[in-house]
């Protein structure tokens, strides 16, 4: 017993020293210390405190490794003014979500899953971040090429020189509601830091997104479609974190009277609007072309005269807003429902 009373405190003390040393290694790392200094010198002191706080946690190693061990990265850095007094720091997941693989100056060439759509004065990039989505459920394949969450970045040029971006482009980071604007930038070693005027939050569940003003003409959200999903008992299905889902959400103005449907008919009708297994972003509409909806109906995608469309049978719906990122996939807002009549 005396032996235990002597040995246990020694072991506990040694364990504490190891933990302290581990934290010291993380926080005293030259790369990380210099990165923190660079943030502070560019008046990103609130963000710097978030990184310092995270570095002392078990999740901190993943955040720091994402910055220094994966080649070129682009970091989305909220300025001090964008933080609210009651939320003065960012979680490890948000910091990972703000870390984009590849350099924006090289059109994210280091980003293995980069998807781009380019017009004469605009480019949209859907690019992988360091934040992983929840692991897929059993309906997915073992390999998961879409395991990383994405950011949607739009660049606007005042002329047609987008290939070289010789002029200073307007850069917007798409959010569920509104966007964050890049107001400044600086380089640090392998990192391009884009200073933005908003704090980015993690993508929400689809059922929550449908309650938000995703487009200006729907300030109350896509209420009828959301209510119909609830009535049919499909809300939990579309929110399944282990799924990879693409969903087309019609606006209220053209939504049909669901009271005429039985519950099974309503389910079948609503299942025309989504499918699982693959997240189809707008830049790949011209290459993916087709998908089978959860109802079994065939959906076809097209891009004509700068407009995205989804077709099913005789129905051809215009995509009013594309690429609203959800926790488990993507939502495209369309102008009318897909009845899929042939």
JOGI-V482681 format. One record per residue. N is the residue number from 1. RES is the residue in one letter. SS is DSSP state (2 for helix, 1 for strand, 0 for the rest). Layout:
BEGIN
N:RES:SS / N:RES:SS
END
This chain:
BEGIN
1:X:0 / 2:X:2 / 3:X:2 / 4:X:2 / 5:X:2 / 6:X:2 / 7:X:2 / 8:X:2 / 9:X:2 / 10:X:2 / 11:X:2 / 12:X:2 / 13:X:2 / 14:X:2 / 15:X:2 / 16:X:2 / 17:X:2 / 18:X:2 / 19:X:2 / 20:X:2 / 21:X:2 / 22:X:2 / 23:X:2 / 24:X:2 / 25:X:2 / 26:X:2 / 27:X:2 / 28:X:2 / 29:X:0 / 30:X:2 / 31:X:2 / 32:X:2 / 33:X:2 / 34:X:2 / 35:X:2 / 36:X:2 / 37:X:2 / 38:X:2 / 39:X:2 / 40:X:2 / 41:X:2 / 42:X:0 / 43:X:0 / 44:X:0 / 45:X:2 / 46:X:2 / 47:X:2 / 48:X:2 / 49:X:2 / 50:X:2 / 51:X:2 / 52:X:2 / 53:X:2 / 54:X:2 / 55:X:2 / 56:X:0 / 57:X:0 / 58:X:0 / 59:X:0 / 60:X:2 / 61:X:2 / 62:X:2 / 63:X:2 / 64:X:2 / 65:X:2 / 66:X:2 / 67:X:2 / 68:X:2 / 69:X:0 / 70:X:0 / 71:X:0 / 72:X:0 / 73:X:1 / 74:X:1 / 75:X:1 / 76:X:1 / 77:X:1 / 78:X:1 / 79:X:0 / 80:X:2 / 81:X:2 / 82:X:2 / 83:X:0 / 84:X:1 / 85:X:0 / 86:X:0 / 87:X:1 / 88:X:0 / 89:X:0 / 90:X:0 / 91:X:0 / 92:X:2 / 93:X:2 / 94:X:2 / 95:X:2 / 96:X:2 / 97:X:2 / 98:X:0 / 99:X:1 / 100:X:1 / 101:X:1 / 102:X:0 / 103:X:0 / 104:X:2 / 105:X:2 / 106:X:2 / 107:X:0 / 108:X:0 / 109:X:0 / 110:X:0 / 111:X:0 / 112:X:0 / 113:X:0 / 114:X:0 / 115:X:1 / 116:X:1 / 117:X:1 / 118:X:1 / 119:X:0 / 120:X:0 / 121:X:0 / 122:X:1 / 123:X:1 / 124:X:1 / 125:X:1 / 126:X:1 / 127:X:1 / 128:X:1 / 129:X:1 / 130:X:1 / 131:X:1 / 132:X:1 / 133:X:0 / 134:X:0 / 135:X:0 / 136:X:0 / 137:X:0 / 138:X:0 / 139:X:0 / 140:X:0 / 141:X:0 / 142:X:0 / 143:X:0 / 144:X:0 / 145:X:0 / 146:X:0 / 147:X:0 / 148:X:1 / 149:X:1 / 150:X:1 / 151:X:1 / 152:X:1 / 153:X:1 / 154:X:1 / 155:X:1 / 156:X:1 / 157:X:0 / 158:X:0 / 159:X:0 / 160:X:0 / 161:X:0 / 162:X:0 / 163:X:0 / 164:X:0 / 165:X:0 / 166:X:0 / 167:X:0 / 168:X:0 / 169:X:0 / 170:X:1 / 171:X:1 / 172:X:1 / 173:X:1 / 174:X:1 / 175:X:0 / 176:X:0 / 177:X:0 / 178:X:0 / 179:X:1 / 180:X:1 / 181:X:1 / 182:X:1 / 183:X:1 / 184:X:1 / 185:X:1 / 186:X:1 / 187:X:1 / 188:X:1 / 189:X:0 / 190:X:0 / 191:X:1 / 192:X:1 / 193:X:1 / 194:X:1 / 195:X:1 / 196:X:1 / 197:X:0 / 198:X:0 / 199:X:0 / 200:X:0 / 201:X:0 / 202:X:0 / 203:X:0 / 204:X:0 / 205:X:0 / 206:X:2 / 207:X:2 / 208:X:2 / 209:X:2 / 210:X:0 / 211:X:0 / 212:X:0 / 213:X:0 / 214:X:0 / 215:X:0 / 216:X:0 / 217:X:0 / 218:X:0 / 219:X:0 / 220:X:0 / 221:X:0 / 222:X:0 / 223:X:2 / 224:X:2 / 225:X:2 / 226:X:2 / 227:X:2 / 228:X:2 / 229:X:2 / 230:X:2 / 231:X:2 / 232:X:0 / 233:X:0 / 234:X:0 / 235:X:2 / 236:X:2 / 237:X:2 / 238:X:2 / 239:X:0 / 240:X:0 / 241:X:0 / 242:X:0 / 243:X:0 / 244:X:0 / 245:X:1 / 246:X:1 / 247:X:1 / 248:X:1 / 249:X:1 / 250:X:1 / 251:X:0 / 252:X:2 / 253:X:2 / 254:X:2 / 255:X:0 / 256:X:0 / 257:X:0 / 258:X:2 / 259:X:2 / 260:X:2 / 261:X:0 / 262:X:0 / 263:X:2 / 264:X:2 / 265:X:2 / 266:X:2 / 267:X:2 / 268:X:2 / 269:X:2 / 270:X:2 / 271:X:2 / 272:X:2 / 273:X:2 / 274:X:1 / 275:X:1 / 276:X:1 / 277:X:0 / 278:X:0 / 279:X:0 / 280:X:0 / 281:X:0 / 282:X:2 / 283:X:2 / 284:X:2 / 285:X:2 / 286:X:2 / 287:X:2 / 288:X:2 / 289:X:0 / 290:X:1 / 291:X:1 / 292:X:1 / 293:X:0 / 294:X:0 / 295:X:0 / 296:X:0 / 297:X:0 / 298:X:1 / 299:X:1 / 300:X:1 / 301:X:1 / 302:X:1 / 303:X:1 / 304:X:1 / 305:X:0 / 306:X:0 / 307:X:1 / 308:X:1 / 309:X:1 / 310:X:1 / 311:X:1 / 312:X:1 / 313:X:0 / 314:X:0 / 315:X:1 / 316:X:1 / 317:X:1 / 318:X:1 / 319:X:1 / 320:X:1 / 321:X:1 / 322:X:1 / 323:X:1 / 324:X:1 / 325:X:1 / 326:X:0 / 327:X:0 / 328:X:0 / 329:X:1 / 330:X:1 / 331:X:1 / 332:X:1 / 333:X:1 / 334:X:1 / 335:X:0 / 336:X:0 / 337:X:0 / 338:X:0 / 339:X:0 / 340:X:0 / 341:X:0 / 342:X:0
END
